[in-house]
């Protein structure tokens, strides 16, 4: 996982815990909240992994029953070990497997972020996350003003918070950090929206960022 991608994921969780007025926070507050955010990620990963136990037990039982009731095993002596049999991959099993894969992917991703943040040689994740928070803290009125300006008449207070936070992170990177290519910042914001919000949100966010880029003459 790229460090900057981990930083944006962590920043999104960090932003989600801010109250309305970010200006009352200090750098030490950002760091403390970030530690709590990593704990939230780790706890969430642990809980999601626990949830896979049920589907795994179901699949194991299904396979054992299918094997035991297969015609090649019904005629075997009582107590004899069942012979392995070929099975059709049913829709129900595919669904269960997909659920476990999704949970495992999220859990692995969360644990990777936690590892990135805690390892000394990966302090870039922590530093970049705090940098995003600090730059937004110092320029929140400007950033939120741009979101309001291009939200097609929507009151910013009525926008879905996760969409606002994704926009805040991306606009802060575009205007006040400028260390990442514009296209990468936009693509990452859209991916965050697809992952954590809705398909409509990703289009909405892409449209607003395009206007911010145009207004500020950003390239790259």
Long-range contacts (C-beta under 8 A, 24 or more apart in sequence): 1-109, 1-112, 1-113, 1-116, 3-116, 3-122, 3-124, 3-125, 3-128, 4-124, 4-128, 4-180, 4-184, 4-188, 5-188, 6-112, 6-113, 6-116, 6-117, 6-125, 7-124, 7-125, 7-128, 7-129, 7-132, 8-132, 8-169, 8-188, 8-189, 8-192, 9-109, 9-113, 9-192, 10-34, 10-37, 10-38, 10-41, 10-113, 10-117, 10-125, 10-129, 11-129, 11-132, 11-133, 11-169, 12-162, 12-165, 12-166, 12-169, 12-192, 12-196, 13-37, 13-40, 13-41, 14-129, 14-133, 15-133, 15-136, 15-165, 15-168, 15-169, 16-161, 16-162, 16-165, 22-136, 22-137, 22-140, 23-137, 23-140, 25-133, 25-137, 27-130, 27-134, 30-129, 30-130, 30-133, 30-134, 30-137, 31-126, 31-130, 34-117, 34-126, 34-129, 34-130, 38-113, 38-114, 38-117, 38-118, 41-110, 41-111, 41-113, 41-114, 42-110, 42-111, 42-114, 44-106, 44-110, 45-106, 45-107, 45-108, 45-110, 45-111, 45-114, 46-107, 48-103, 48-106, 48-107, 49-103, 49-104, 49-107, 51-103, 52-99, 52-100, 52-103, 52-104, 55-96, 55-99, 55-100, 56-100, 58-96, 59-93, 59-96, 59-97, 62-92, 62-93, 63-87, 131-177, 132-169, 132-172, 132-173, 132-177, 135-172, 135-176, 135-177, 136-168, 136-169, 136-172, 136-176, 138-176, 139-172, 139-175, 139-176, 140-168, 142-175, 143-167, 143-168, 143-171, 143-172, 143-175, 144-168, 146-171, 146-208, 146-212, 146-215, 147-171, 147-208, 150-207, 150-208, 150-211, 150-212, 151-208, 160-197, 160-201, 162-196, 162-197, 162-201, 163-193, 163-197, 163-201, 163-204, 163-205, 166-192, 166-193, 166-196, 166-197, 166-201, 166-205, 167-205, 167-208, 167-209, 170-205, 170-209, 171-209, 171-212, 174-209, 174-212, 174-213, 174-216, 174-218, 175-212, 175-216, 181-220, 182-213, 182-218, 182-219, 182-220, 183-220, 185-209, 186-210, 186-213
